[in-house]
């Protein structure tokens, strides 16, 4: 799917992909696979955080005025309430 944005290599290596768009912002997704496994039957917390970070960067990269800018995550904190089950998971960033 072409949305004018390409996921960074680390995101693609985890199996993340652009599943669509919402209001012009890439909707990221990941299907269960070995690269995102944590304890049996659950997503690894680092993979979950990577999905959230990639969604935030995709939203920032497609925001008006961001063309040609080098974007980086300055700070990100994730507090997990429970483990994520192994099913297709989506993330959408907002600016």
PDB file of N, CA, C and O in Angstrom:
ATOM      1  N   UNK A   1       0.841  -1.168   0.000  1.00  0.00           N
ATOM      2  CA  UNK A   1       0.000   0.000   0.000  1.00  0.00           C
ATOM      3  C   UNK A   1       0.892   1.238   0.000  1.00  0.00           C
ATOM      4  O   UNK A   1       1.808   1.348   0.814  1.00  0.00           O
ATOM      5  N   UNK A   2       0.624   2.157  -0.904  1.00  0.00           N
ATOM      6  CA  UNK A   2       1.433   3.363  -0.998  1.00  0.00           C
ATOM      7  C   UNK A   2       0.747   4.513  -0.264  1.00  0.00           C
ATOM      8  O   UNK A   2      -0.355   4.925  -0.626  1.00  0.00           O
ATOM      9  N   UNK A   3       1.402   5.017   0.757  1.00  0.00           N
ATOM     10  CA  UNK A   3       0.876   6.158   1.512  1.00  0.00           C
ATOM     11  C   UNK A   3       1.916   7.264   1.591  1.00  0.00           C
ATOM     12  O   UNK A   3       1.747   8.214   2.355  1.00  0.00           O
ATOM     13  N   UNK A   4       2.993   7.154   0.811  1.00  0.00           N
ATOM     14  CA  UNK A   4       4.035   8.154   0.842  1.00  0.00           C
ATOM     15  C   UNK A   4       4.947   8.028   2.040  1.00  0.00           C
ATOM     16  O   UNK A   4       5.647   8.979   2.386  1.00  0.00           O
ATOM     17  N   UNK A   5       4.954   6.881   2.677  1.00  0.00           N
ATOM     18  CA  UNK A   5       5.789   6.653   3.846  1.00  0.00           C
ATOM     19  C   UNK A   5       6.278   5.211   3.800  1.00  0.00           C
ATOM     20  O   UNK A   5       5.526   4.294   3.468  1.00  0.00           O
ATOM     21  N   UNK A   6       7.555   5.027   4.140  1.00  0.00           N
ATOM     22  CA  UNK A   6       8.138   3.695   4.207  1.00  0.00           C
ATOM     23  C   UNK A   6       8.563   3.428   5.645  1.00  0.00           C
ATOM     24  O   UNK A   6       9.236   4.250   6.266  1.00  0.00           O
ATOM     25  N   UNK A   7       8.172   2.290   6.159  1.00  0.00           N
ATOM     26  CA  UNK A   7       8.563   1.932   7.529  1.00  0.00           C
ATOM     27  C   UNK A   7      10.067   1.765   7.631  1.00  0.00           C
ATOM     28  O   UNK A   7      10.699   1.312   6.676  1.00  0.00           O
ATOM     29  N   UNK A   8      10.656   2.120   8.763  1.00  0.00           N
ATOM     30  CA  UNK A   8      12.088   1.890   8.958  1.00  0.00           C
ATOM     31  C   UNK A   8      12.398   0.391   8.957  1.00  0.00           C
ATOM     32  O   UNK A   8      11.524  -0.443   9.190  1.00  0.00           O
ATOM     33  N   UNK A   9      13.654   0.078   8.690  1.00  0.00           N
ATOM     34  CA  UNK A   9      14.070  -1.316   8.579  1.00  0.00           C
ATOM     35  C   UNK A   9      13.725  -2.120   9.830  1.00  0.00           C
ATOM     36  O   UNK A   9      13.226  -3.240   9.721  1.00  0.00           O
ATOM     37  N   UNK A  10      13.984  -1.561  11.024  1.00  0.00           N
ATOM     38  CA  UNK A  10      13.722  -2.329  12.246  1.00  0.00           C
ATOM     39  C   UNK A  10      12.246  -2.703  12.343  1.00  0.00           C
ATOM     40  O   UNK A  10      11.914  -3.793  12.808  1.00  0.00           O
ATOM     41  N   UNK A  11      11.363  -1.815  11.910  1.00  0.00           N
ATOM     42  CA  UNK A  11       9.924  -2.098  11.964  1.00  0.00           C
ATOM     43  C   UNK A  11       9.566  -3.220  10.989  1.00  0.00           C
ATOM     44  O   UNK A  11       8.815  -4.134  11.328  1.00  0.00           O
ATOM     45  N   UNK A  12      10.108  -3.139   9.785  1.00  0.00           N
ATOM     46  CA  UNK A  12       9.843  -4.193   8.803  1.00  0.00           C
ATOM     47  C   UNK A  12      10.411  -5.521   9.260  1.00  0.00           C
ATOM     48  O   UNK A  12       9.807  -6.565   9.012  1.00  0.00           O
ATOM     49  N   UNK A  13      11.576  -5.505   9.931  1.00  0.00           N
ATOM     50  CA  UNK A  13      12.195  -6.757  10.372  1.00  0.00           C
ATOM     51  C   UNK A  13      11.373  -7.438  11.463  1.00  0.00           C
ATOM     52  O   UNK A  13      11.484  -8.650  11.648  1.00  0.00           O
ATOM     53  N   UNK A  14      10.552  -6.679  12.186  1.00  0.00           N
ATOM     54  CA  UNK A  14       9.653  -7.261  13.189  1.00  0.00           C
ATOM     55  C   UNK A  14       8.361  -7.785  12.576  1.00  0.00           C
ATOM     56  O   UNK A  14       7.566  -8.436  13.253  1.00  0.00           O
ATOM     57  N   UNK A  15       8.155  -7.500  11.299  1.00  0.00           N
ATOM     58  CA  UNK A  15       6.931  -7.933  10.642  1.00  0.00           C
ATOM     59  C   UNK A  15       5.842  -6.885  10.625  1.00  0.00           C
ATOM     60  O   UNK A  15       4.704  -7.183  10.262  1.00  0.00           O
ATOM     61  N   UNK A  16       6.169  -5.647  11.016  1.00  0.00           N
ATOM     62  CA  UNK A  16       5.177  -4.574  10.971  1.00  0.00           C
ATOM     63  C   UNK A  16       4.910  -4.201   9.526  1.00  0.00           C
ATOM     64  O   UNK A  16       5.802  -4.279   8.681  1.00  0.00           O
ATOM     65  N   UNK A  17       3.689  -3.797   9.246  1.00  0.00           N
ATOM     66  CA  UNK A  17       3.344  -3.375   7.889  1.00  0.00           C
ATOM     67  C   UNK A  17       2.249  -2.313   7.956  1.00  0.00           C
ATOM     68  O   UNK A  17       1.573  -2.162   8.973  1.00  0.00           O
ATOM     69  N   UNK A  18       2.086  -1.584   6.858  1.00  0.00           N
ATOM     70  CA  UNK A  18       1.048  -0.565   6.767  1.00  0.00           C
ATOM     71  C   UNK A  18      -0.210  -1.256   6.251  1.00  0.00           C
ATOM     72  O   UNK A  18      -0.244  -1.747   5.122  1.00  0.00           O
ATOM     73  N   UNK A  19      -1.241  -1.289   7.093  1.00  0.00           N
ATOM     74  CA  UNK A  19      -2.470  -2.008   6.768  1.00  0.00           C
ATOM     75  C   UNK A  19      -3.507  -1.112   6.100  1.00  0.00           C
ATOM     76  O   UNK A  19      -4.499  -1.608   5.565  1.00  0.00           O
ATOM     77  N   UNK A  20      -3.294   0.175   6.125  1.00  0.00           N
ATOM     78  CA  UNK A  20      -4.242   1.122   5.556  1.00  0.00           C
ATOM     79  C   UNK A  20      -3.922   2.514   6.056  1.00  0.00           C
ATOM     80  O   UNK A  20      -2.825   2.771   6.552  1.00  0.00           O
ATOM     81  N   UNK A  21      -4.873   3.401   5.925  1.00  0.00           N
ATOM     82  CA  UNK A  21      -4.708   4.762   6.449  1.00  0.00           C
ATOM     83  C   UNK A  21      -5.999   5.190   7.122  1.00  0.00           C
ATOM     84  O   UNK A  21      -7.079   4.672   6.839  1.00  0.00           O
ATOM     85  N   UNK A  22      -5.855   6.142   8.014  1.00  0.00           N
ATOM     86  CA  UNK A  22      -7.010   6.780   8.633  1.00  0.00           C
ATOM     87  C   UNK A  22      -6.719   8.273   8.661  1.00  0.00           C
ATOM     88  O   UNK A  22      -5.777   8.714   9.319  1.00  0.00           O
ATOM     89  N   UNK A  23      -7.508   9.033   7.961  1.00  0.00           N
ATOM     90  CA  UNK A  23      -7.299  10.485   7.833  1.00  0.00           C
ATOM     91  C   UNK A  23      -5.895  10.796   7.317  1.00  0.00           C
ATOM     92  O   UNK A  23      -5.283  11.778   7.738  1.00  0.00           O
ATOM     93  N   UNK A  24      -5.377   9.955   6.399  1.00  0.00           N
ATOM     94  CA  UNK A  24      -4.067  10.175   5.794  1.00  0.00           C
ATOM     95  C   UNK A  24      -2.894   9.694   6.623  1.00  0.00           C
ATOM     96  O   UNK A  24      -1.745   9.830   6.203  1.00  0.00           O
ATOM     97  N   UNK A  25      -3.160   9.134   7.790  1.00  0.00           N
ATOM     98  CA  UNK A  25      -2.102   8.634   8.679  1.00  0.00           C
ATOM     99  C   UNK A  25      -1.993   7.123   8.500  1.00  0.00           C
ATOM    100  O   UNK A  25      -3.008   6.427   8.522  1.00  0.00           O
ATOM    101  N   UNK A  26      -0.772   6.603   8.323  1.00  0.00           N
ATOM    102  CA  UNK A  26      -0.622   5.151   8.165  1.00  0.00           C
ATOM    103  C   UNK A  26      -1.110   4.385   9.399  1.00  0.00           C
ATOM    104  O   UNK A  26      -0.766   4.715  10.534  1.00  0.00           O
ATOM    105  N   UNK A  27      -1.917   3.362   9.144  1.00  0.00           N
ATOM    106  CA  UNK A  27      -2.371   2.437  10.178  1.00  0.00           C
ATOM    107  C   UNK A  27      -1.429   1.242  10.130  1.00  0.00           C
ATOM    108  O   UNK A  27      -1.401   0.505   9.143  1.00  0.00           O
ATOM    109  N   UNK A  28      -0.662   1.052  11.194  1.00  0.00           N
ATOM    110  CA  UNK A  28       0.314  -0.038  11.237  1.00  0.00           C
ATOM    111  C   UNK A  28      -0.301  -1.278  11.848  1.00  0.00           C
ATOM    112  O   UNK A  28      -1.220  -1.198  12.664  1.00  0.00           O
ATOM    113  N   UNK A  29       0.219  -2.432  11.443  1.00  0.00           N
ATOM    114  CA  UNK A  29      -0.281  -3.703  11.957  1.00  0.00           C
ATOM    115  C   UNK A  29       0.853  -4.707  12.011  1.00  0.00           C
ATOM    116  O   UNK A  29       1.905  -4.531  11.397  1.00  0.00           O
ATOM    117  N   UNK A  30       0.605  -5.765  12.765  1.00  0.00           N
ATOM    118  CA  UNK A  30       1.548  -6.871  12.849  1.00  0.00           C
ATOM    119  C   UNK A  30       0.764  -8.140  13.134  1.00  0.00           C
ATOM    120  O   UNK A  30      -0.103  -8.169  14.008  1.00  0.00           O
ATOM    121  N   UNK A  31       1.077  -9.177  12.392  1.00  0.00           N
ATOM    122  CA  UNK A  31       0.485 -10.484  12.639  1.00  0.00           C
ATOM    123  C   UNK A  31       1.400 -11.260  13.576  1.00  0.00           C
ATOM    124  O   UNK A  31       2.606 -11.016  13.603  1.00  0.00           O
ATOM    125  N   UNK A  32       0.843 -12.190  14.342  1.00  0.00           N
ATOM    126  CA  UNK A  32       1.677 -13.002  15.224  1.00  0.00           C
ATOM    127  C   UNK A  32       2.754 -13.745  14.428  1.00  0.00           C
ATOM    128  O   UNK A  32       2.465 -14.360  13.402  1.00  0.00           O
ATOM    129  N   UNK A  33       3.985 -13.681  14.906  1.00  0.00           N
ATOM    130  CA  UNK A  33       5.092 -14.390  14.273  1.00  0.00           C
ATOM    131  C   UNK A  33       6.194 -14.550  15.321  1.00  0.00           C
ATOM    132  O   UNK A  33       6.127 -13.958  16.398  1.00  0.00           O
ATOM    133  N   UNK A  34       7.200 -15.348  15.000  1.00  0.00           N
ATOM    134  CA  UNK A  34       8.271 -15.624  15.959  1.00  0.00           C
ATOM    135  C   UNK A  34       8.995 -14.379  16.442  1.00  0.00           C
ATOM    136  O   UNK A  34       9.447 -14.332  17.586  1.00  0.00           O
ATOM    137  N   UNK A  35       9.111 -13.368  15.584  1.00  0.00           N
ATOM    138  CA  UNK A  35       9.902 -12.194  15.959  1.00  0.00           C
ATOM    139  C   UNK A  35       9.263 -11.363  17.061  1.00  0.00           C
ATOM    140  O   UNK A  35       9.949 -10.549  17.679  1.00  0.00           O
ATOM    141  N   UNK A  36       7.975 -11.539  17.330  1.00  0.00           N
ATOM    142  CA  UNK A  36       7.311 -10.709  18.347  1.00  0.00           C
ATOM    143  C   UNK A  36       6.929 -11.494  19.594  1.00  0.00           C
ATOM    144  O   UNK A  36       6.271 -10.959  20.487  1.00  0.00           O
ATOM    145  N   UNK A  37       7.337 -12.762  19.661  1.00  0.00           N
ATOM    146  CA  UNK A  37       6.957 -13.593  20.799  1.00  0.00           C
ATOM    147  C   UNK A  37       7.715 -13.223  22.068  1.00  0.00           C
ATOM    148  O   UNK A  37       8.918 -12.963  22.048  1.00  0.00           O
ATOM    149  N   UNK A  38       6.978 -13.208  23.165  1.00  0.00           N
ATOM    150  CA  UNK A  38       7.562 -13.064  24.491  1.00  0.00           C
ATOM    151  C   UNK A  38       7.350 -14.377  25.213  1.00  0.00           C
ATOM    152  O   UNK A  38       7.770 -15.431  24.736  1.00  0.00           O
ATOM    153  N   UNK A  39       6.697 -14.314  26.363  1.00  0.00           N
ATOM    154  CA  UNK A  39       6.363 -15.572  27.028  1.00  0.00           C
ATOM    155  C   UNK A  39       5.333 -16.295  26.168  1.00  0.00           C
ATOM    156  O   UNK A  39       4.651 -15.656  25.367  1.00  0.00           O
ATOM    157  N   UNK A  40       5.205 -17.601  26.312  1.00  0.00           N
ATOM    158  CA  UNK A  40       4.320 -18.365  25.427  1.00  0.00           C
ATOM    159  C   UNK A  40       2.901 -17.794  25.355  1.00  0.00           C
ATOM    160  O   UNK A  40       2.234 -17.596  26.370  1.00  0.00           O
ATOM    161  N   UNK A  41       2.471 -17.540  24.132  1.00  0.00           N
ATOM    162  CA  UNK A  41       1.120 -17.041  23.898  1.00  0.00           C
ATOM    163  C   UNK A  41       0.943 -15.543  23.973  1.00  0.00           C
ATOM    164  O   UNK A  41      -0.184 -15.054  23.889  1.00  0.00           O
ATOM    165  N   UNK A  42       2.045 -14.788  24.133  1.00  0.00           N
ATOM    166  CA  UNK A  42       1.929 -13.343  24.300  1.00  0.00           C
ATOM    167  C   UNK A  42       2.984 -12.587  23.484  1.00  0.00           C
ATOM    168  O   UNK A  42       4.053 -13.111  23.172  1.00  0.00           O
ATOM    169  N   UNK A  43       2.643 -11.342  23.152  1.00  0.00           N
ATOM    170  CA  UNK A  43       3.589 -10.434  22.519  1.00  0.00           C
ATOM    171  C   UNK A  43       4.706 -10.110  23.505  1.00  0.00           C
ATOM    172  O   UNK A  43       4.481 -10.048  24.714  1.00  0.00           O
ATOM    173  N   UNK A  44       5.903  -9.905  22.980  1.00  0.00           N
ATOM    174  CA  UNK A  44       7.014  -9.386  23.779  1.00  0.00           C
ATOM    175  C   UNK A  44       6.766  -7.887  23.974  1.00  0.00           C
ATOM    176  O   UNK A  44       6.345  -7.202  23.042  1.00  0.00           O
ATOM    177  N   UNK A  45       7.024  -7.385  25.169  1.00  0.00           N
ATOM    178  CA  UNK A  45       6.794  -5.969  25.448  1.00  0.00           C
ATOM    179  C   UNK A  45       7.594  -5.045  24.543  1.00  0.00           C
ATOM    180  O   UNK A  45       7.111  -3.980  24.161  1.00  0.00           O
ATOM    181  N   UNK A  46       8.819  -5.445  24.195  1.00  0.00           N
ATOM    182  CA  UNK A  46       9.631  -4.626  23.293  1.00  0.00           C
ATOM    183  C   UNK A  46       9.026  -4.544  21.900  1.00  0.00           C
ATOM    184  O   UNK A  46       9.116  -3.504  21.246  1.00  0.00           O
ATOM    185  N   UNK A  47       8.413  -5.626  21.439  1.00  0.00           N
ATOM    186  CA  UNK A  47       7.761  -5.614  20.123  1.00  0.00           C
ATOM    187  C   UNK A  47       6.527  -4.720  20.155  1.00  0.00           C
ATOM    188  O   UNK A  47       6.251  -4.002  19.195  1.00  0.00           O
ATOM    189  N   UNK A  48       5.794  -4.765  21.249  1.00  0.00           N
ATOM    190  CA  UNK A  48       4.630  -3.889  21.410  1.00  0.00           C
ATOM    191  C   UNK A  48       5.072  -2.432  21.398  1.00  0.00           C
ATOM    192  O   UNK A  48       4.459  -1.600  20.730  1.00  0.00           O
ATOM    193  N   UNK A  49       6.125  -2.125  22.129  1.00  0.00           N
ATOM    194  CA  UNK A  49       6.652  -0.757  22.162  1.00  0.00           C
ATOM    195  C   UNK A  49       7.150  -0.317  20.792  1.00  0.00           C
ATOM    196  O   UNK A  49       6.965   0.837  20.404  1.00  0.00           O
ATOM    197  N   UNK A  50       7.778  -1.227  20.059  1.00  0.00           N
ATOM    198  CA  UNK A  50       8.252  -0.897  18.709  1.00  0.00           C
ATOM    199  C   UNK A  50       7.083  -0.573  17.787  1.00  0.00           C
ATOM    200  O   UNK A  50       7.179   0.343  16.971  1.00  0.00           O
ATOM    201  N   UNK A  51       5.985  -1.308  17.905  1.00  0.00           N
ATOM    202  CA  UNK A  51       4.795  -1.023  17.102  1.00  0.00           C
ATOM    203  C   UNK A  51       4.253   0.372  17.439  1.00  0.00           C
ATOM    204  O   UNK A  51       3.900   1.132  16.538  1.00  0.00           O
ATOM    205  N   UNK A  52       4.189   0.705  18.717  1.00  0.00           N
ATOM    206  CA  UNK A  52       3.701   2.021  19.126  1.00  0.00           C
ATOM    207  C   UNK A  52       4.627   3.138  18.645  1.00  0.00           C
ATOM    208  O   UNK A  52       4.164   4.171  18.162  1.00  0.00           O
ATOM    209  N   UNK A  53       5.939   2.923  18.779  1.00  0.00           N
ATOM    210  CA  UNK A  53       6.901   3.925  18.329  1.00  0.00           C
ATOM    211  C   UNK A  53       6.820   4.124  16.818  1.00  0.00           C
ATOM    212  O   UNK A  53       6.842   5.255  16.335  1.00  0.00           O
ATOM    213  N   UNK A  54       6.729   3.033  16.083  1.00  0.00           N
ATOM    214  CA  UNK A  54       6.641   3.127  14.617  1.00  0.00           C
ATOM    215  C   UNK A  54       5.378   3.867  14.197  1.00  0.00           C
ATOM    216  O   UNK A  54       5.406   4.637  13.237  1.00  0.00           O
ATOM    217  N   UNK A  55       4.270   3.644  14.902  1.00  0.00           N
ATOM    218  CA  UNK A  55       3.025   4.354  14.589  1.00  0.00           C
ATOM    219  C   UNK A  55       3.161   5.845  14.864  1.00  0.00           C
ATOM    220  O   UNK A  55       2.675   6.668  14.088  1.00  0.00           O
ATOM    221  N   UNK A  56       3.820   6.197  15.966  1.00  0.00           N
ATOM    222  CA  UNK A  56       4.033   7.608  16.288  1.00  0.00           C
ATOM    223  C   UNK A  56       4.908   8.285  15.235  1.00  0.00           C
ATOM    224  O   UNK A  56       4.619   9.400  14.801  1.00  0.00           O
ATOM    225  N   UNK A  57       5.980   7.604  14.827  1.00  0.00           N
ATOM    226  CA  UNK A  57       6.870   8.173  13.810  1.00  0.00           C
ATOM    227  C   UNK A  57       6.169   8.288  12.460  1.00  0.00           C
ATOM    228  O   UNK A  57       6.378   9.260  11.735  1.00  0.00           O
ATOM    229  N   UNK A  58       5.341   7.302  12.117  1.00  0.00           N
ATOM    230  CA  UNK A  58       4.601   7.361  10.852  1.00  0.00           C
ATOM    231  C   UNK A  58       3.646   8.544  10.847  1.00  0.00           C
ATOM    232  O   UNK A  58       3.515   9.234   9.836  1.00  0.00           O
ATOM    233  N   UNK A  59       2.975   8.786  11.975  1.00  0.00           N
ATOM    234  CA  UNK A  59       2.071   9.932  12.070  1.00  0.00           C
ATOM    235  C   UNK A  59       2.837  11.248  11.948  1.00  0.00           C
ATOM    236  O   UNK A  59       2.398  12.161  11.249  1.00  0.00           O
ATOM    237  N   UNK A  60       3.977  11.344  12.626  1.00  0.00           N
ATOM    238  CA  UNK A  60       4.781  12.562  12.559  1.00  0.00           C
ATOM    239  C   UNK A  60       5.330  12.783  11.152  1.00  0.00           C
ATOM    240  O   UNK A  60       5.366  13.913  10.665  1.00  0.00           O
ATOM    241  N   UNK A  61       5.758  11.703  10.503  1.00  0.00           N
ATOM    242  CA  UNK A  61       6.353  11.812   9.165  1.00  0.00           C
ATOM    243  C   UNK A  61       5.340  12.214   8.102  1.00  0.00           C
ATOM    244  O   UNK A  61       5.713  12.784   7.077  1.00  0.00           O
ATOM    245  N   UNK A  62       4.070  11.926   8.332  1.00  0.00           N
ATOM    246  CA  UNK A  62       3.040  12.266   7.346  1.00  0.00           C
ATOM    247  C   UNK A  62       2.262  13.521   7.735  1.00  0.00           C
ATOM    248  O   UNK A  62       1.309  13.896   7.051  1.00  0.00           O
ATOM    249  N   UNK A  63       2.659  14.170   8.824  1.00  0.00           N
ATOM    250  CA  UNK A  63       1.995  15.407   9.249  1.00  0.00           C
ATOM    251  C   UNK A  63       2.409  16.561   8.340  1.00  0.00           C
ATOM    252  O   UNK A  63       3.516  16.561   7.804  1.00  0.00           O
ATOM    253  N   UNK A  64       1.528  17.542   8.164  1.00  0.00           N
ATOM    254  CA  UNK A  64       1.883  18.704   7.350  1.00  0.00           C
ATOM    255  C   UNK A  64       3.159  19.374   7.866  1.00  0.00           C
ATOM    256  O   UNK A  64       3.324  19.555   9.073  1.00  0.00           O
ATOM    257  N   UNK A  65       4.050  19.738   6.958  1.00  0.00           N
ATOM    258  CA  UNK A  65       5.281  20.424   7.310  1.00  0.00           C
ATOM    259  C   UNK A  65       6.433  19.519   7.692  1.00  0.00           C
ATOM    260  O   UNK A  65       7.506  20.007   8.046  1.00  0.00           O
ATOM    261  N   UNK A  66       6.238  18.215   7.628  1.00  0.00           N
ATOM    262  CA  UNK A  66       7.304  17.300   8.050  1.00  0.00           C
ATOM    263  C   UNK A  66       8.165  16.801   6.895  1.00  0.00           C
ATOM    264  O   UNK A  66       9.157  16.109   7.125  1.00  0.00           O
ATOM    265  N   UNK A  67       7.810  17.132   5.678  1.00  0.00           N
ATOM    266  CA  UNK A  67       8.547  16.638   4.517  1.00  0.00           C
ATOM    267  C   UNK A  67      10.020  17.017   4.599  1.00  0.00           C
ATOM    268  O   UNK A  67      10.362  18.175   4.835  1.00  0.00           O
ATOM    269  N   UNK A  68      10.877  16.035   4.403  1.00  0.00           N
ATOM    270  CA  UNK A  68      12.311  16.270   4.395  1.00  0.00           C
ATOM    271  C   UNK A  68      12.954  16.380   5.764  1.00  0.00           C
ATOM    272  O   UNK A  68      14.166  16.576   5.851  1.00  0.00           O
ATOM    273  N   UNK A  69      12.200  16.263   6.815  1.00  0.00           N
ATOM    274  CA  UNK A  69      12.753  16.367   8.167  1.00  0.00           C
ATOM    275  C   UNK A  69      13.198  14.997   8.673  1.00  0.00           C
ATOM    276  O   UNK A  69      12.570  13.982   8.369  1.00  0.00           O
ATOM    277  N   UNK A  70      14.274  14.974   9.438  1.00  0.00           N
ATOM    278  CA  UNK A  70      14.770  13.755  10.073  1.00  0.00           C
ATOM    279  C   UNK A  70      14.057  13.625  11.422  1.00  0.00           C
ATOM    280  O   UNK A  70      14.229  14.476  12.295  1.00  0.00           O
ATOM    281  N   UNK A  71      13.272  12.587  11.595  1.00  0.00           N
ATOM    282  CA  UNK A  71      12.499  12.417  12.818  1.00  0.00           C
ATOM    283  C   UNK A  71      13.108  11.346  13.708  1.00  0.00           C
ATOM    284  O   UNK A  71      13.621  10.338  13.224  1.00  0.00           O
ATOM    285  N   UNK A  72      13.046  11.574  15.000  1.00  0.00           N
ATOM    286  CA  UNK A  72      13.538  10.616  15.988  1.00  0.00           C
ATOM    287  C   UNK A  72      12.601  10.643  17.191  1.00  0.00           C
ATOM    288  O   UNK A  72      11.965  11.658  17.476  1.00  0.00           O
ATOM    289  N   UNK A  73      12.527   9.530  17.881  1.00  0.00           N
ATOM    290  CA  UNK A  73      11.752   9.486  19.121  1.00  0.00           C
ATOM    291  C   UNK A  73      12.592  10.125  20.216  1.00  0.00           C
ATOM    292  O   UNK A  73      13.706   9.675  20.484  1.00  0.00           O
ATOM    293  N   UNK A  74      12.071  11.167  20.851  1.00  0.00           N
ATOM    294  CA  UNK A  74      12.799  11.854  21.910  1.00  0.00           C
ATOM    295  C   UNK A  74      12.668  11.092  23.225  1.00  0.00           C
ATOM    296  O   UNK A  74      13.651  10.905  23.942  1.00  0.00           O
ATOM    297  N   UNK A  75      11.466  10.660  23.532  1.00  0.00           N
ATOM    298  CA  UNK A  75      11.229   9.944  24.782  1.00  0.00           C
ATOM    299  C   UNK A  75       9.893   9.230  24.651  1.00  0.00           C
ATOM    300  O   UNK A  75       8.933   9.774  24.105  1.00  0.00           O
ATOM    301  N   UNK A  76       9.846   8.016  25.152  1.00  0.00           N
ATOM    302  CA  UNK A  76       8.609   7.246  25.083  1.00  0.00           C
ATOM    303  C   UNK A  76       8.552   6.323  26.291  1.00  0.00           C
ATOM    304  O   UNK A  76       9.517   5.621  26.591  1.00  0.00           O
ATOM    305  N   UNK A  77       7.430   6.327  26.974  1.00  0.00           N
ATOM    306  CA  UNK A  77       7.227   5.441  28.114  1.00  0.00           C
ATOM    307  C   UNK A  77       5.965   4.636  27.870  1.00  0.00           C
ATOM    308  O   UNK A  77       4.929   5.189  27.503  1.00  0.00           O
ATOM    309  N   UNK A  78       6.052   3.334  28.072  1.00  0.00           N
ATOM    310  CA  UNK A  78       4.893   2.451  27.930  1.00  0.00           C
ATOM    311  C   UNK A  78       4.702   1.733  29.258  1.00  0.00           C
ATOM    312  O   UNK A  78       5.635   1.131  29.790  1.00  0.00           O
ATOM    313  N   UNK A  79       3.512   1.801  29.777  1.00  0.00           N
ATOM    314  CA  UNK A  79       3.186   1.071  30.999  1.00  0.00           C
ATOM    315  C   UNK A  79       2.186  -0.025  30.624  1.00  0.00           C
ATOM    316  O   UNK A  79       1.063   0.254  30.203  1.00  0.00           O
ATOM    317  N   UNK A  80       2.617  -1.262  30.785  1.00  0.00           N
ATOM    318  CA  UNK A  80       1.786  -2.390  30.389  1.00  0.00           C
ATOM    319  C   UNK A  80       0.853  -2.795  31.521  1.00  0.00           C
ATOM    320  O   UNK A  80       1.276  -2.920  32.670  1.00  0.00           O
ATOM    321  N   UNK A  81      -0.401  -2.998  31.197  1.00  0.00           N
ATOM    322  CA  UNK A  81      -1.391  -3.428  32.168  1.00  0.00           C
ATOM    323  C   UNK A  81      -1.476  -4.958  32.177  1.00  0.00           C
ATOM    324  O   UNK A  81      -1.640  -5.577  33.229  1.00  0.00           O
ATOM    325  N   UNK A  82      -1.361  -5.552  30.988  1.00  0.00           N
ATOM    326  CA  UNK A  82      -1.379  -7.001  30.850  1.00  0.00           C
ATOM    327  C   UNK A  82      -0.712  -7.376  29.547  1.00  0.00           C
ATOM    328  O   UNK A  82      -0.463  -6.520  28.699  1.00  0.00           O
ATOM    329  N   UNK A  83      -0.424  -8.654  29.387  1.00  0.00           N
ATOM    330  CA  UNK A  83       0.202  -9.128  28.164  1.00  0.00           C
ATOM    331  C   UNK A  83      -0.751  -9.072  26.981  1.00  0.00           C
ATOM    332  O   UNK A  83      -1.959  -9.261  27.123  1.00  0.00           O
ATOM    333  N   UNK A  84      -0.180  -8.807  25.806  1.00  0.00           N
ATOM    334  CA  UNK A  84      -0.975  -8.788  24.581  1.00  0.00           C
ATOM    335  C   UNK A  84      -1.059 -10.177  23.977  1.00  0.00           C
ATOM    336  O   UNK A  84      -0.042 -10.847  23.800  1.00  0.00           O
ATOM    337  N   UNK A  85      -2.271 -10.606  23.661  1.00  0.00           N
ATOM    338  CA  UNK A  85      -2.471 -11.923  23.056  1.00  0.00           C
ATOM    339  C   UNK A  85      -1.989 -11.969  21.624  1.00  0.00           C
ATOM    340  O   UNK A  85      -1.811 -10.932  20.983  1.00  0.00           O
ATOM    341  N   UNK A  86      -1.779 -13.163  21.127  1.00  0.00           N
ATOM    342  CA  UNK A  86      -1.257 -13.344  19.776  1.00  0.00           C
ATOM    343  C   UNK A  86      -2.372 -13.291  18.743  1.00  0.00           C
ATOM    344  O   UNK A  86      -2.952 -14.309  18.366  1.00  0.00           O
ATOM    345  N   UNK A  87      -2.649 -12.082  18.304  1.00  0.00           N
ATOM    346  CA  UNK A  87      -3.599 -11.844  17.222  1.00  0.00           C
ATOM    347  C   UNK A  87      -3.120 -10.619  16.471  1.00  0.00           C
ATOM    348  O   UNK A  87      -2.267  -9.878  16.960  1.00  0.00           O
ATOM    349  N   UNK A  88      -3.670 -10.402  15.271  1.00  0.00           N
ATOM    350  CA  UNK A  88      -3.253  -9.205  14.516  1.00  0.00           C
ATOM    351  C   UNK A  88      -3.507  -7.984  15.397  1.00  0.00           C
ATOM    352  O   UNK A  88      -4.585  -7.816  15.967  1.00  0.00           O
ATOM    353  N   UNK A  89      -2.477  -7.136  15.491  1.00  0.00           N
ATOM    354  CA  UNK A  89      -2.541  -5.969  16.361  1.00  0.00           C
ATOM    355  C   UNK A  89      -2.280  -4.719  15.523  1.00  0.00           C
ATOM    356  O   UNK A  89      -1.434  -4.722  14.629  1.00  0.00           O
ATOM    357  N   UNK A  90      -3.011  -3.663  15.824  1.00  0.00           N
ATOM    358  CA  UNK A  90      -2.943  -2.412  15.068  1.00  0.00           C
ATOM    359  C   UNK A  90      -2.479  -1.263  15.957  1.00  0.00           C
ATOM    360  O   UNK A  90      -2.658  -1.292  17.174  1.00  0.00           O
ATOM    361  N   UNK A  91      -1.880  -0.251  15.329  1.00  0.00           N
ATOM    362  CA  UNK A  91      -1.492   0.974  16.040  1.00  0.00           C
ATOM    363  C   UNK A  91      -1.627   2.154  15.082  1.00  0.00           C
ATOM    364  O   UNK A  91      -1.287   2.050  13.903  1.00  0.00           O
ATOM    365  N   UNK A  92      -2.122   3.263  15.594  1.00  0.00           N
ATOM    366  CA  UNK A  92      -2.295   4.472  14.809  1.00  0.00           C
ATOM    367  C   UNK A  92      -1.818   5.652  15.645  1.00  0.00           C
ATOM    368  O   UNK A  92      -2.307   5.864  16.754  1.00  0.00           O
ATOM    369  N   UNK A  93      -0.871   6.417  15.124  1.00  0.00           N
ATOM    370  CA  UNK A  93      -0.359   7.571  15.837  1.00  0.00           C
ATOM    371  C   UNK A  93      -1.193   8.808  15.531  1.00  0.00           C
ATOM    372  O   UNK A  93      -1.861   8.880  14.499  1.00  0.00           O
ATOM    373  N   UNK A  94      -1.148   9.760  16.420  1.00  0.00           N
ATOM    374  CA  UNK A  94      -1.827  11.049  16.228  1.00  0.00           C
ATOM    375  C   UNK A  94      -0.850  12.174  16.556  1.00  0.00           C
ATOM    376  O   UNK A  94      -0.091  12.097  17.521  1.00  0.00           O
ATOM    377  N   UNK A  95      -0.887  13.219  15.731  1.00  0.00           N
ATOM    378  CA  UNK A  95      -0.052  14.398  15.969  1.00  0.00           C
ATOM    379  C   UNK A  95      -0.956  15.551  16.326  1.00  0.00           C
ATOM    380  O   UNK A  95      -0.477  16.658  16.571  1.00  0.00           O
TER     381      UNK A  95
END
